[in-house]
Amino acid sequence: QHQKDQWALDDVVTHTEIQQHDVDRVKEAPEEGQNIHGLFVEGAKWARGEGKLEESEAKKLFYAMPVVHVTAIGMKERKAKLGDYGPRGGYDCAVYKYPKRGDRYLVFRMMLRPGEEHPNHWRLRGVCLLCQTE
């Protein structure tokens, strides 16, 4: 699909957009990319209305994420989009297959809007996304 753009594999990165709705409101597949669901956020919660990370409630470990649209963009486009995540940039969040973290279970990384907090705040809290909670 991007033959006219002459993309080099080294210059392509994943780009994610978190939707405000759940999977039951998805009617058709997007023209480009893929919608994924079933992810959980650990260490914070996702404010759907504002589209940003927030502090989690006491004693609640996991929060379900809405649908995430995953596609690919060029590195230059990604650098241009970093301002969309706020004045301090976005939080580069890891997505793991299992709660046991490590390179072996890392699926990919995605950018999240950190809200009013600095992205390092969420890094120190150990915020990540998980495919399974057990």
C-alpha positions as CSV (number, residue, x, y, z in Angstrom):
1,Q,0.0,0.0,0.0
2,H,2.9,2.4,0.6
3,Q,5.0,1.5,-2.5
4,K,4.6,5.1,-3.7
5,D,6.0,6.4,-0.4
6,Q,9.1,4.1,-0.9
7,W,9.2,3.2,2.9
8,A,12.4,1.6,4.1
9,L,11.8,-1.0,6.8
10,D,14.3,0.7,9.1
11,D,12.3,4.0,8.9
12,V,8.9,2.5,9.8
13,V,7.6,2.4,13.4
14,T,4.3,1.5,15.0
15,H,1.8,4.2,15.7
16,T,-1.1,3.8,18.0
17,E,-4.3,5.7,18.6
18,I,-6.5,4.9,21.6
19,Q,-10.2,5.1,20.7
20,Q,-12.8,6.2,23.2
21,H,-15.0,3.2,22.7
22,D,-15.0,-0.5,23.4
23,V,-14.9,-3.4,20.9
24,D,-18.8,-3.7,20.8
25,R,-18.9,-0.3,19.0
26,V,-16.5,-1.3,16.2
27,K,-18.5,-2.0,13.1
28,E,-15.8,-2.6,10.4
29,A,-12.1,-3.0,10.1
30,P,-10.0,0.1,9.3
31,E,-8.7,0.7,5.9
32,E,-5.1,0.6,7.2
33,G,-3.8,-0.9,10.4
34,Q,-5.6,-3.1,12.9
35,N,-7.9,-2.6,15.9
36,I,-6.9,-4.5,19.0
37,H,-8.7,-5.0,22.3
38,G,-8.2,-6.9,25.4
39,L,-5.3,-4.9,26.8
40,F,-5.1,-3.9,30.5
41,V,-3.2,-1.1,32.1
42,E,-1.2,-1.8,35.3
43,G,0.0,1.0,37.6
44,A,-2.5,3.6,36.4
45,K,-5.9,3.9,34.8
46,W,-6.9,5.3,31.4
47,A,-9.3,8.3,31.5
48,R,-11.4,7.6,28.4
49,G,-13.0,11.0,28.2
50,E,-9.8,12.9,28.4
51,G,-7.7,10.3,26.7
52,K,-4.8,10.3,29.2
53,L,-3.3,8.4,32.1
54,E,-4.5,9.0,35.6
55,E,-3.7,7.7,39.1
56,S,-5.3,4.3,39.8
57,E,-7.7,3.7,42.6
58,A,-6.4,2.1,45.8
59,K,-6.2,-1.8,45.7
60,K,-7.2,-2.0,42.0
61,L,-4.4,-3.4,39.9
62,F,-5.7,-3.6,36.4
63,Y,-8.0,-1.5,34.2
64,A,-9.4,-2.5,30.8
65,M,-8.2,-0.3,27.9
66,P,-10.5,0.7,25.1
67,V,-9.9,-0.3,21.5
68,V,-6.4,0.6,20.2
69,H,-5.8,1.3,16.5
70,V,-2.3,0.2,15.5
71,T,-0.7,1.2,12.2
72,A,2.7,2.1,10.9
73,I,4.2,5.5,10.1
74,G,7.6,6.8,9.1
75,M,10.1,8.0,11.7
76,K,9.8,11.6,10.5
77,E,6.0,11.5,10.9
78,R,6.4,10.1,14.5
79,K,8.7,12.9,15.5
80,A,6.2,15.4,14.1
81,K,3.4,13.8,16.2
82,L,5.3,13.9,19.5
83,G,3.8,17.3,20.2
84,D,0.3,15.8,20.2
85,Y,1.1,14.1,23.5
86,G,1.7,17.3,25.5
87,P,4.4,19.8,26.1
88,R,6.8,17.2,27.7
89,G,6.1,14.4,25.1
90,G,4.4,11.1,25.6
91,Y,5.0,8.1,27.9
92,D,6.7,5.3,25.9
93,C,4.7,2.4,27.4
94,A,5.7,-1.2,27.1
95,V,3.0,-3.8,26.2
96,Y,3.7,-7.3,27.7
97,K,2.1,-10.6,27.0
98,Y,2.1,-11.6,30.7
99,P,2.3,-9.7,34.0
100,K,5.8,-11.2,34.4
101,R,7.9,-8.5,32.7
102,G,11.0,-9.0,30.7
103,D,12.3,-8.8,27.1
104,R,11.0,-12.3,26.5
105,Y,7.4,-11.2,27.0
106,L,7.6,-7.7,25.4
107,V,5.2,-7.4,22.5
108,F,5.8,-3.8,21.4
109,R,5.9,-0.3,22.8
110,M,3.3,2.4,22.4
111,M,3.0,6.1,23.2
112,L,0.4,7.2,25.8
113,R,-0.7,10.7,26.8
114,P,0.7,11.4,30.3
115,G,-1.8,14.0,31.3
116,E,-0.6,16.7,33.7
117,E,2.2,14.4,35.0
118,H,5.7,14.2,33.5
119,P,6.3,11.0,31.5
120,N,8.9,10.0,34.1
121,H,6.2,9.9,36.8
122,W,4.5,7.0,35.0
123,R,7.9,5.3,34.3
124,L,8.7,5.4,38.1
125,R,5.3,3.9,38.8
126,G,6.0,1.0,36.5
127,V,3.0,1.6,34.2
128,C,2.6,-0.9,31.4
129,L,0.0,-2.6,29.3
130,L,-0.7,-6.3,29.6
131,C,-2.4,-8.8,27.3
132,Q,-3.3,-11.1,30.2
133,T,-3.7,-10.4,33.9
134,E,-2.7,-13.8,35.2
